[in-house]
């Protein structure tokens, strides 16, 4: 009966619900970015309807975007944080959320949701620091410093991607038209591309990306050396964003609370779910070793081995 069991494919609606409304940090980040993107465009539409002018930056964007000048930051210091959630162009938002989703899933496969959130925020802050410092240090930016701004989650996303690439550098990913590539090579290529693109039309954005990448490398490298920099945040309470470690659905042949015996379909479903979790843990061991497992993953292996 087990061999004939098949998983039910999720519908498009269920997939979108998991992406935007899932009960995890990754979905919350995507949802926040999406809501702000929609509000910014609604505000821009309102400006056009009432004035006839298409603003280069929406009214919400003018509040949230990070200025490069120190005088501008002094007037709007909150933008060091808010800029990393702001998108105004559709493709900027779409591709950032696409990369955030897949990088975030990979990150959470090995590390916790709390670490994902902290990496997103600190990566964005370091990206902001690189952007502001570069525009106030290098003479090449003197002429555009007063009008330049930064917006978007790219620095935060790159911090997440580079962190996990540094932590599990030999993880294989499949890229369209390229094939199987180790994560470390993809990360190196992205950083080199940003460095070579600084002279393009968006130098500030690429500099911010590099800042996020630098933080991602520092954090991923520290984890590989056995040091978790984020321990200093262990006692911090994060309202509504303090998620528990992932709980595995345990395989059980006991009767449900209703008292009726389990049907063959229920039995096979529970067994298949547990086997899937065990397979993921075994794959993680083959890539990163037993020491990379969380306590929940070790408990799952222990309990499954005792049932054999």
C-alpha positions, 0 to 999 in steps of 0.5 A: 500500500505504501508504494502506491501512495502519491502526494497530492500536488498543490494548486497555484492558490495553495502555493501562493498562500504558502509564499505570502501567508505562511507562518514563518519569517520568510513569508512575513518578509515577502508579505511586508515587501509586497504590501509596501510595494502595493502601497507605494504604487497606489500612492504614485497612482494617486499623485498622477490622478490628482496632478497629472504628473508621474513622480520619479519617487512615490510619496511613500518612497520619499519617506522610506528611501535612503538618501546618500547625503549625510544631511538627508540621513540626519533629516530621515534617520529611519530610512537606514532601516526602511529602505530595505523593504521598499520597491517601486518598480514591478520587476525590481520587486518581483525578482527580489522576492523570487530570489528571497524565496529560494535563498530563504528556503535554502537558508532555513534548511540549515539555519533557523528562521530567527537567524534569517530575520537577523541576517536580512536586517543586518545585511540591509544595514551593512549595505546602507553603510557601504552605500552612504560611505562610498557616496561621501568618500569617493569624488566620483559620486560628488556630483550626484550625492545630493540626489542619489537614493537607495531602495530595495531588499537586494543587499539583505537578500544577498546577505542571506544568499552569501551567508548560506553559500559560505556555510554550505559552499558545496551545495548543488543548485540547478540553474536554468540553461546552465545545469548543476552548479555548486552554490559557492560558484554562483555566489562568487559570480554574483559578487563579481558581477556587482563589482563590475557593474558599479560603473553602470547606471545604478552604482549605489545599488551595486555598492549596497549589494556588496555590503550585504554580501560582505556581511553574509560572508562574515556570518557564514564563515563565523558559523563554519568556524563554530562561532555564532555572532548572533548569540548576542541577540538570544535574550532579545524578544521579537514580538510576533517574529519569535518562531519556534524551531521546526517541528517534525510530524511524527509517524504514529500508528495509534488511534486518533482522538476520535477513537476510530482506527486509522484508515489505510490512506491516513496510515500511508500519509503519516508514514510518507510524511515522516519518511520524507523528513528522514530523507531530508535529514540524511541528505543534510548529513551527507552534505554537511555532516552530523554536527549540522543537525538541529536537536529536533533533527537528531531526535527524529533520527533517534526515534526512527532508529528505535522503531526498526 
